[in-house]
Amino acid sequence: MGKDRQPSVVIAGGGIGGLSAALGLARAGCRVTVLEQAEQFGEIGAGIQIGPNAFHALDYLGVGPEARAVAVYIDRLVMMDGRSGDEIAGIPVDDVFRTRFGNPYAVVHRADLHGVLLNACRASPSVMLVNRQRVVGYENTPDGAQARTQGGEIFAGDAVVGCDGVRSKIREQITGGDPLRLSGHVAYRAVLPIEDMPRDLRWNAATLWAGPKCHMVHYPLQGWKTFNLVATFVTSVENVGSNEPGTREEVLSRFGDIVPRARKLLEIPTEWRRWVLADRDPIENWTDGRVTLLGDAAHPTHQYFAQGACMAMEDAVCLADRVGNSGGDFHSAFLSYQENRIVRTYRVVLSSRMLGRFYHAEGVERRIRNSILGAKTPEEFYNGLQWLYSGTGLAA
Ligand SMILES: Cc1cc2nc3c(=O)[nH]c(=O)nc-3n(C[C@H](O)[C@H](O)[C@H](O)COP(=O)(O)OP(=O)(O)OC[C@H]3O[C@@H](n4cnc5c(N)ncnc54)[C@H](O)[C@@H]3O)c2cc1C
């Protein structure tokens, strides 16, 4: 930063976004305190897909090799028609893909990825991790900003970054409480031991079975020891929360029109956890003085592009770059960061909404979807994804 005094930043939330931000800001010369509401820093037991753009970010944050070591490198992204059982489209993510985008497409257990970021934070003398601290608000002060916790403690610094997820308290204060947009979709997640996965579906692919008003996704995890399974469907019941137990019967009742080969997968898990899916409409501003937002707190999205966490990691790169070049002017750095991120991240949010409709299509819409995707060559898919996968978080 080029200043005598080391600037300090308080981060609310120690998820993938918060820890990425901590690493990036430490790299930019800041002292960082991460406040996490949970008993321990950790992640839920489920998988995550990460595109080449996430690896660009992980490299910048200094943990690329560690992240690569816990990832599974799939060969293809496959879309199956759940009604007919036919393959609609397959995108190879092979050497040609890797060469084009400069990094692989991979799948990883969330706890493993979070663990890589956590280890790096623990090893950094500039990062302090504080658990059991639920942030309830912030204040801009004459010479900095501070976060207030439920227990009444104040954590002061030069700036505050809200990485506190889709129900962010920091965002609530910045925006005055813009509404959460419930999608009417619910996702059920399970992780299967590899031996429980039917042999004929043990594909080295991120596979999506698209059905009427429902879809399911599976891919291998943890060095092929487990398989991740996510079943998503449209529901009128909108009052479910996050990470709640769900039942096999609930899932099966929504996948009655799916071919038995795929449906039988849903009978296997002994434990399901369910999430109500929500995002928010784009806003023009997510910064207030020396306080800004990052990751789901700034631009929560549906998972249909598999990019929410990737965007959070990219945000961290951009934030660190802008802060590092700001000479200590956090307000200007945050405005520049926000300006740089707003179009790209909200493009993901709005595109994900459209993809949800595509995945759940029925009738003529399903036929249109199949005909559009089925006609595309790998090269055409790559061209369409260029804007996304070549991003680093640094360019506008
Ligand atoms: C079913 C599903 C599948 C997904 N698949 C993918 C995928 O394949 N690829 C991908 O890139 N993304 C995926 N996502 C999106 C991804 O999970 C999120 O975008 C990502 O976790 C956002 O990270 P974050 O750190 O911003 O927020 P979060 O992960 O929500 O982390 C927020 C952290 O802040 C803490 N916190 C919350 N409130 C407070 C508070 N007031 N004070 C202190 N701490 C607080 C929380 O405990 C948590 O640790 C998926 C999401 C879902 C629901």
Ligand as a Chemical Component Dictionary entry (heavy atoms), coordinates in Angstrom:
data_LIG
# 
_chem_comp.id                   LIG 
_chem_comp.type                 NON-POLYMER 
_chem_comp.pdbx_formal_charge   0 
_chem_comp.three_letter_code    LIG 
# 
loop_
_chem_comp_atom.comp_id 
_chem_comp_atom.atom_id 
_chem_comp_atom.alt_atom_id 
_chem_comp_atom.type_symbol 
_chem_comp_atom.charge 
_chem_comp_atom.model_Cartn_x 
_chem_comp_atom.model_Cartn_y 
_chem_comp_atom.model_Cartn_z 
_chem_comp_atom.pdbx_ordinal 
LIG C1  C1  C 0 -27.670 -25.982 -4.136 1  
LIG C2  C2  C 0 -26.557 -24.996 -4.407 2  
LIG C3  C3  C 0 -25.514 -25.356 -5.252 3  
LIG C4  C4  C 0 -24.486 -24.455 -5.547 4  
LIG N1  N1  N 0 -23.507 -24.833 -6.409 5  
LIG C5  C5  C 0 -22.533 -23.959 -6.736 6  
LIG C6  C6  C 0 -21.504 -24.340 -7.659 7  
LIG O1  O1  O 0 -21.494 -25.461 -8.162 8  
LIG N2  N2  N 0 -20.535 -23.416 -7.954 9  
LIG C7  C7  C 0 -20.515 -22.166 -7.392 10 
LIG O2  O2  O 0 -19.600 -21.384 -7.684 11 
LIG N3  N3  N 0 -21.487 -21.778 -6.527 12 
LIG C8  C8  C 0 -22.488 -22.640 -6.181 13 
LIG N4  N4  N 0 -23.464 -22.264 -5.299 14 
LIG C9  C9  C 0 -23.443 -20.889 -4.753 15 
LIG C10 C10 C 0 -22.500 -20.765 -3.576 16 
LIG O3  O3  O 0 -22.858 -21.696 -2.594 17 
LIG C11 C11 C 0 -22.556 -19.366 -2.985 18 
LIG O4  O4  O 0 -22.566 -18.397 -3.994 19 
LIG C12 C12 C 0 -21.338 -19.133 -2.076 20 
LIG O5  O5  O 0 -21.370 -20.024 -0.997 21 
LIG C13 C13 C 0 -21.320 -17.703 -1.573 22 
LIG O6  O6  O 0 -20.274 -17.552 -0.653 23 
LIG P1  P1  P 0 -20.320 -16.374 0.415  24 
LIG O7  O7  O 0 -19.098 -16.521 1.241  25 
LIG O8  O8  O 0 -20.590 -15.083 -0.270 26 
LIG O9  O9  O 0 -21.626 -16.667 1.290  27 
LIG P2  P2  P 0 -21.938 -17.889 2.248  28 
LIG O10 O10 O 0 -21.417 -19.161 1.702  29 
LIG O11 O11 O 0 -23.393 -17.817 2.562  30 
LIG O12 O12 O 0 -21.099 -17.576 3.568  31 
LIG C14 C14 C 0 -21.520 -16.580 4.465  32 
LIG C15 C15 C 0 -20.801 -16.799 5.790  33 
LIG O13 O13 O 0 -21.107 -15.719 6.657  34 
LIG C16 C16 C 0 -21.596 -16.197 7.882  35 
LIG N5  N5  N 0 -22.562 -15.208 8.342  36 
LIG C17 C17 C 0 -23.822 -14.990 7.869  37 
LIG N6  N6  N 0 -24.395 -13.963 8.516  38 
LIG C18 C18 C 0 -23.469 -13.515 9.406  39 
LIG C19 C19 C 0 -23.464 -12.457 10.348 40 
LIG N7  N7  N 0 -24.526 -11.657 10.494 41 
LIG N8  N8  N 0 -22.345 -12.264 11.084 42 
LIG C20 C20 C 0 -21.254 -13.069 10.948 43 
LIG N9  N9  N 0 -21.217 -14.100 10.080 44 
LIG C21 C21 C 0 -22.319 -14.297 9.307  45 
LIG C22 C22 C 0 -22.198 -17.553 7.571  46 
LIG O14 O14 O 0 -22.249 -18.380 8.709  47 
LIG C23 C23 C 0 -21.226 -18.068 6.514  48 
LIG O15 O15 O 0 -20.100 -18.676 7.081  49 
LIG C24 C24 C 0 -24.500 -23.152 -4.970 50 
LIG C25 C25 C 0 -25.525 -22.801 -4.088 51 
LIG C26 C26 C 0 -26.537 -23.703 -3.806 52 
LIG C27 C27 C 0 -27.639 -23.285 -2.859 53 
# 
loop_
_chem_comp_bond.comp_id 
_chem_comp_bond.atom_id_1 
_chem_comp_bond.atom_id_2 
_chem_comp_bond.value_order 
_chem_comp_bond.pdbx_ordinal 
LIG C1  C2  SING 1  
LIG C2  C3  SING 2  
LIG C2  C26 DOUB 3  
LIG C3  C4  DOUB 4  
LIG C4  N1  SING 5  
LIG C4  C24 SING 6  
LIG N1  C5  DOUB 7  
LIG C5  C6  SING 8  
LIG C5  C8  SING 9  
LIG C6  O1  DOUB 10 
LIG C6  N2  SING 11 
LIG N2  C7  SING 12 
LIG C7  O2  DOUB 13 
LIG C7  N3  SING 14 
LIG N3  C8  DOUB 15 
LIG C8  N4  SING 16 
LIG N4  C9  SING 17 
LIG N4  C24 SING 18 
LIG C9  C10 SING 19 
LIG C10 O3  SING 20 
LIG C10 C11 SING 21 
LIG C11 O4  SING 22 
LIG C11 C12 SING 23 
LIG C12 O5  SING 24 
LIG C12 C13 SING 25 
LIG C13 O6  SING 26 
LIG O6  P1  SING 27 
LIG P1  O7  DOUB 28 
LIG P1  O8  SING 29 
LIG P1  O9  SING 30 
LIG O9  P2  SING 31 
LIG P2  O10 DOUB 32 
LIG P2  O11 SING 33 
LIG P2  O12 SING 34 
LIG O12 C14 SING 35 
LIG C14 C15 SING 36 
LIG C15 O13 SING 37 
LIG C15 C23 SING 38 
LIG O13 C16 SING 39 
LIG C16 N5  SING 40 
LIG C16 C22 SING 41 
LIG N5  C17 SING 42 
LIG N5  C21 SING 43 
LIG C17 N6  DOUB 44 
LIG N6  C18 SING 45 
LIG C18 C19 SING 46 
LIG C18 C21 DOUB 47 
LIG C19 N7  SING 48 
LIG C19 N8  DOUB 49 
LIG N8  C20 SING 50 
LIG C20 N9  DOUB 51 
LIG N9  C21 SING 52 
LIG C22 O14 SING 53 
LIG C22 C23 SING 54 
LIG C23 O15 SING 55 
LIG C24 C25 DOUB 56 
LIG C25 C26 SING 57 
LIG C26 C27 SING 58 
# 
